[in-house]
């Protein structure tokens, strides 16, 4: 039988600190090819939910950051409805983290800093491609990529104004540890006027 009374003692009161512990373990273990992968869930103006995986760029006490094209479906959805959910699933560790909150665009300066950190080919692709738009001619996309390549040549590639980051400000964060007997350990942190309330949920 699982020892439920051992879930809370010694646990950080701040969920960001707990996330940092788990995320550090996952990255240091080296068992996952994409440890920073996170599923981003949004809802469009019709209320239709959509989910897709992106890379977590950073996190701190203010929230979690990912980047995208503002003209993409998730960018457009977040423009009309800032409600968002993030899901981390680390299979090798039997752990899941669910975040609910609201998303806000980062500043121009922050977007530029994040863009500079991208590989050069990724920067070029951002300029050459219109994310999620129907591809009528694959050759045209290659031509566009080469044109952008020639345009910037050996120059520093600037951050386009239609690309940048979102800061997800968490309202709740749930940590789940899977158990073979299916009595999973679930710990839910909920924001309460700047502080965090914490409870244990049944499996």
N, C-alpha and C positions, 0 to 999 in steps of 0.2 A: 504493500500500500504506500502511496506517496505521502511524504511528511509535509502536509500543507502548512503546518505551523512554522516551517523553515523558510517559507517564501519571502516574508517581509523582513525579518531581522537581518541587519547588516546591509540592506538594500539602499542605494542612494535615494534621497528624498527628491532629487531633481531628475526627471526622466532623460534630460539631455546627457547627464553624466552617465546614466545607465546605458543609453544608446552608444555613447563614446566607448564604453567598456566592451560592449558586444561587437561594435564595428571594428575596433582595434583587433580583437581576437580573430575575427573573420579575415581581415586583411593580412595579418601576420601569419596565419595558418597556411596561406597560399594554395588552398584546395579549390577555390572558386576562380574561374577565369574572369568573371565580371562581378567582383564583390560590391561594386558601387551601383549595380543595377537596381533601379527602383521603379515600380509600376505606378504611373501617374493616372489617376482617374478624375475625369471632369464630366460636366453635363452641358450640352449645347442649349440654345435658346428654346428648343422644343422639349427639353428635359431628358433627351436621349443620352444615356451615359456612354462614355468612351474610355478605354484604358489602353496604355501603351508603356513600354519600358524606355527609360532614359538613364543617363548617368547622374548620380548625385555629385555635385561639384564641391560643396562644402556644407558645413552645418556649425551652428553655435547656439548661444542662448536665444538669439532672435529667431532662429528657425532653420529650415532646410532649403538649399539652393539648387536649382537645375536650370538649364538653358534650352532655348528653342527659337524658332522663327515666330515672331508675333503674328504673322499672317497664316500660320499653320492652324489646323482645326483646334488644337488645345489652346493656342494663343488667342484665337477668336472667342472660344468658349469662355476662357478666363476673363476676357475683356467685358463680357456680358454677365458673367456669374463667377465671382471669385472663390466660391466654395470648391474645395479640392480634397482629395484623399491620396495618400502615399502608402504603398505596401512594399515592405522588404521581406524577401523570402530566402533564407539561408538554409537550404536543404541539408547540407553536410552537418550542420549544427542543430538541426531540428528547431530552428527559431524563426519566428515571424514578428515583425513590427508593423503596426498600423497607425498611421497618423491622419487625423482629421483637422482641417483648418481652413485658412483663407490665403490666397496668393496675391502678391503685389509685385509689380515690376521693380527691378533694381534701377539705380541711377545710371546715367550715361557713362560716368566714370567707371562704375563697377562693371558695366557691360564691356567696356573697352579692355579692362584688366582681364576679364574672363576670356575674351576673344583672343588676346595675345597668347594665352596659355594653350590654345588649340594647335594641333599639328597643322603645318602649312597647307597640306592637301585638304584638310577639313575646312580651313578658312576659304580656300578657293572654291570648294564645293558649295559653301554657303552663298557666295556671290553668283555662282553659275546656275544654281538650281532654285526653283520655286517649290518649296517643300509641300508635298501632298497634292500638287496640281497634276492633272492627268498628263502622262508622257506620250505625246503623239508620235514622236520620232526620236528613238534613242541616239541616232547619229547627231541630231541637233543639240542634244545635251552635251555630247563629247566636244562638239564644235564650240559651244558656249564655254565649256571648261577650259579649252585651249586658248580661247580669246581672253578670258580672265587671266590665265597664266601669262600670256604675252603682255597684257596690260600692266600687270604689277611687276613682271619680270623678277628682279632681285630686290624690289622695294618692299617695305613693310606694308602688309595688307591691313587697311583700316576696317574697323567694325562697322558693318552696315547698320543703318538706323532701324531696320526691320528685324534685327536679331538681338537677343539679350537674355537676361536671367529673370527668374521669378523667385521670390522669397516666400516660402510657405510658412506662415506663422501658425504654429500648432495650438489647437484648442483642446485636443486630447491625444494621448499616445498610449497604445496598448502593446505590451510585450507578452508574447506567447511562447512557452517552451513545451514542445511536444513530448508526450510520455507514451511508452509502448502499451500501457493499459488504457489509453485514451482519456485518462483523467489529467488532461493538459493543465499546465499552470498558466493562468492568465492574470496579468497585473495591469490595471488601468489607471493612468494618471489623467486628471482633468484640470484644466486651467480654472483658477478661481481668484479673480482680482489680482493677478500677478503671482499668486502662489499656486501650488499644485496639491490637489487632493488625490489620495491614492486608495484604491480598493482592490480586492481580489474578486475575480469573476469566476463563476462556475464554468466547467468545460463546455 
